[in-house]
Amino acid sequence: MIKYLVYILLLAAVVFVSCKKDLHSSVFDKSADQRLNAVLANYQSILVAAPYGWVATVVPNPEENDNVYAFWFKFNDSNRVASRWKDQPSLNSSYRLKALQQPELIFDTYTYLHLLADAEAKVPGAQPGTGLKSDFELEIISGTADSFVLKGKYNGSDVTMSRATVKDTSGSVVIPGYPLAGNYLDTSVRILYKTTLANGTIANTAKISGIKTANPIKYAGTVSVDYSDLGASGWQYNIFAKSATDRDITVTINTAMQKGIKEGSFKVLDKSYDPVSGRIYLKTFYTNSAGADRVTEEILIRQ
């Protein structure tokens, strides 16, 4: 009786293993490596198929940075990629797709994207030795015929890529949804009062003129512009416009400036925006950390 029971149990085990194998085969008809290679091949075919390339928006090290940077990429099926930044000429480099934990897009030779991580701090606001702590090894979160969502492997950069149009293939790379972005001719006067505005005694007057750039930041429709002559200190306005035709703008200041002045002292005394001429006028007030008042008038005219 025991001998028959053993035979029955062995037979049942063989049937169970056979069924399990059949079930596995029916669910996965290819190995894990084969499935992964198919995913990578599909992503590459999508990247290559975009006739005018891709516009990428990059927020490097988003835990510490708000600025958004725009790039143009055109991939081919020989693992070569052309890149552009601002109005710079096209730069040819190489890329590859690979997978460890998940699929990755790697720019493995120098592209304009690498400027954001350059140790020589070649981008405004970057720090010597680390740049903006950006990434050029990107994990692919999702990818379709129209867009990719990627995440920096080491510094968590937020990257999206959207199919470009023919207008994106030359000139400055433009991020949609930021009507104030661009270059401006700036004229600024900053009045430094010895104590308070009410007292009226002027200690000094700072005047500047030149070109400033309004850079998109990660809050939709908002750009950052250096504050008067204090851009080297990291002080910036954050200016929001809902659309290209909306005259109403909202003006705040960034964290660096908030930390450098008396808490809660910043005020917008007057502001205006003319969407036809691209003229922005700002008159603002703050009290510095030593208790002295400052009034700034600034005119920015789009170039």
Residue pairs with C-beta under 8 A, 6 or more apart in sequence:
28 35
30 38
36 99
36 103
39 99
39 103
40 97
40 98
40 99
40 103
43 97
43 103
43 105
43 140
43 143
44 75
44 77
44 97
45 77
46 143
46 144
46 145
47 54
47 75
47 105
48 75
48 76
48 77
49 145
50 74
50 75
50 163
50 164
52 74
52 163
52 164
52 165
52 166
52 168
52 169
53 72
53 73
53 74
53 75
53 82
53 164
53 168
53 169
54 72
54 73
54 74
54 75
54 148
54 161
54 162
54 163
54 164
55 70
55 71
55 72
55 161
55 162
55 163
55 164
55 168
55 173
55 175
56 70
56 71
56 72
56 73
56 113
56 159
56 160
56 161
57 68
57 69
57 70
57 159
57 160
57 161
57 175
57 216
58 68
58 69
58 70
58 71
58 113
58 116
58 134
58 157
58 158
58 159
59 65
59 66
59 67
59 68
59 69
59 157
59 158
59 159
59 218
60 67
60 69
60 116
60 117
60 132
60 133
60 134
60 135
60 152
60 155
60 157
61 132
61 133
61 134
61 152
61 155
61 156
61 157
62 156
62 157
62 158
62 218
63 156
64 133
65 125
65 132
65 133
66 217
66 218
66 219
66 224
66 254
67 125
67 132
67 215
67 216
67 217
67 218
67 224
68 175
68 178
68 215
68 216
68 217
68 218
69 85
69 116
69 123
69 215
70 85
70 173
70 174
70 175
70 216
71 83
71 84
71 85
71 111
71 112
71 113
71 173
72 83
72 84
72 85
72 164
72 168
72 169
72 173
73 81
73 82
73 83
73 111
73 161
74 81
74 82
74 169
75 81
75 95
79 94
79 95
79 96
80 92
80 93
80 94
80 95
81 92
81 93
81 94
81 95
81 107
81 111
82 90
82 91
82 92
82 93
83 90
83 91
83 93
83 111
83 112
83 113
84 90
84 91
84 112
84 173
85 112
85 113
85 115
85 173
86 172
86 173
87 171
87 172
88 112
91 110
91 111
91 112
93 107
93 109
93 110
93 111
94 107
94 108
94 109
95 105
95 106
95 107
95 108
96 106
96 108
97 103
97 104
97 105
97 106
98 104
98 106
101 139
102 139
102 140
103 139
103 140
104 137
104 138
104 139
104 140
104 153
105 138
105 140
105 148
105 150
106 136
106 137
106 138
107 113
107 114
107 136
107 137
108 136
111 136
113 134
113 136
114 136
115 122
115 123
115 131
116 123
116 126
116 131
116 132
116 134
117 130
117 131
117 132
117 133
117 134
117 135
117 136
118 126
118 131
119 128
119 129
119 130
119 131
120 128
120 131
121 127
121 128
121 129
121 131
122 131
123 131
123 132
124 213
124 231
125 132
125 234
126 132
133 155
134 152
134 155
134 157
135 152
135 153
135 154
135 155
135 156
135 157
135 159
137 152
137 153
137 154
138 150
138 151
138 152
138 153
138 157
138 159
139 150
139 151
139 152
139 153
140 148
140 149
140 150
141 149
141 150
141 151
142 148
142 149
143 149
145 163
146 162
146 163
147 160
147 161
147 162
147 163
148 159
148 160
148 161
149 159
149 160
150 159
150 160
150 161
151 157
151 158
151 159
152 158
152 159
158 218
168 174
174 181
175 181
175 216
177 220
177 221
178 216
178 220
178 221
178 222
178 223
179 221
179 241
179 243
179 244
179 246
179 275
180 214
180 223
180 239
180 241
180 249
180 273
180 280
181 214
181 215
181 216
181 223
182 213
182 214
182 278
182 302
182 303
183 211
183 212
183 213
183 214
183 302
183 303
184 211
184 212
184 213
184 214
184 225
184 278
184 280
184 300
184 301
184 302
184 303
185 209
185 210
185 211
185 300
185 301
185 303
186 208
186 209
186 210
186 211
186 212
186 298
186 299
186 300
187 208
187 209
187 298
187 299
188 206
188 207
188 208
188 209
188 228
188 229
188 296
188 297
188 298
188 299
189 205
189 206
189 207
189 296
189 297
189 298
190 205
190 206
190 207
190 228
190 229
190 294
190 295
190 296
191 202
191 205
191 294
191 295
191 296
192 202
192 203
192 204
192 205
192 206
192 292
192 294
193 199
193 200
193 201
193 202
193 203
193 292
193 293
193 294
193 295
194 201
194 202
194 203
194 292
195 201
195 291
195 292
195 293
196 292
196 293
197 285
197 293
197 295
203 292
206 228
206 229
208 228
208 229
211 303
212 225
212 226
212 231
212 300
213 225
214 223
214 224
214 225
214 239
214 300
215 223
215 224
215 225
216 222
216 223
217 223
217 224
217 238
219 238
219 240
221 240
221 241
221 242
222 238
222 239
222 240
223 238
223 239
224 236
224 237
224 238
224 239
224 254
225 236
225 237
225 239
225 300
226 235
226 236
226 237
227 235
227 236
227 237
227 253
227 257
227 296
228 235
228 296
228 298
230 257
233 256
233 257
233 260
234 254
234 256
234 257
235 253
235 254
235 256
235 257
235 260
236 253
236 254
236 256
236 257
237 251
237 252
237 253
237 254
237 282
237 284
238 251
238 252
238 253
238 254
239 249
239 250
239 251
239 280
240 249
240 250
240 251
241 248
241 249
241 273
242 248
244 275
245 275
246 273
246 275
247 272
247 273
247 274
247 275
248 273
249 271
249 273
249 280
251 268
251 271
251 282
251 284
252 266
253 266
257 266
257 286
258 266
260 288
260 289
261 286
261 287
261 288
261 289
262 286
262 287
262 288
262 289
262 291
265 285
265 286
265 287
266 284
266 285
266 286
267 284
267 285
267 286
268 282
268 283
268 284
269 283
269 284
269 285
269 295
270 281
270 282
270 283
271 280
271 281
271 282
271 283
272 279
272 280
272 281
273 279
273 280
273 281
277 301
277 302
278 301
278 302
279 299
279 300
279 301
279 302
280 298
280 299
280 300
280 301
281 297
281 298
281 299
282 296
282 297
282 298
282 299
282 300
283 295
283 296
283 297
283 298
284 295
284 296
284 298
285 293
285 294
285 295
285 296
286 293
286 294
287 293
287 294
288 294
